[in-house]
Amino acid sequence: MVIKVLTAPGPVCFPLIASGNNNFEINFGKEGNADIVMDSTISLIKRGLPIDMVLLSGLSIVTPDFARKTVILRKGGASDLLSRVIIKKDGLPTELIYSDSMDEIRTLMKEKKADSAVVLSFAGLKGITLEERAGKSGIYVPGSCGATMGSDLYSEFRAAYNEGLKKFKESPAETAKIVQEKLPNKFPLEFITGTMLKTTTILEKPENYSQLKEAIINA
């Protein structure tokens, strides 16, 4: 049986692509129906979909912590929305600045035009993951990426996902090239390998995330 997968074209799908498992028919996008839907946990909540399995954790960090002026890589993404939820929960007087470039973020930090930053975990900066930071504010976040699927698919999906992760560990550069060729948007190879080697794999059902769900819906 072919298992249809609808996925955002980001880190969430890299291991499944890398697995090369032909039982999974991968389609990219956020519209339509499939046996498995994969996206950031925040996006799944926004789309009204349940998080049946947490896939990856620790994709983004805040360094060193939310401050007076915090610069965020890309506006409107999952990290942006989660950051705003944390800031609102803690009542922080934080002004958010947005950038599409890590080089610009480093410059803003160096020139003291930003006091902190929210960036990808492989950016080479020290900080705390957004999941950990949200936890300090009393908000449980079930990882960075997740999936919606029936429990009958858990075992086969887990095996394929783990196979892809194994390939990344054994041959990161070669595996990244294979994944890059199959993506609709050509991420740099260092982005693909960096995210796979820096994030933590979960592959389990989440805890009760109703508080986060309410915060996202009302954000």
Secondary structure, 3 states (H helix, E strand, C coil): CCEEEEECCCHHHHHHHHHCCCCEEEEECCCCCCCEEEEEHHHHHHCCCCCCEEEEECCEEEECCCCCEEEEECCCCHHHHHHHHHHHHHCCCCEEEEECCHHHHHHHHHCCCCCEEEEEHHHCCCCEEHHHHHHHCCCCCCCCEEEEECHHHHHHHHHHHHHHHHHHHHCHHHHHHHHHHHCCCCCCHHHHHHHHHHCEEEEECCCCCHHHHHHHHCC
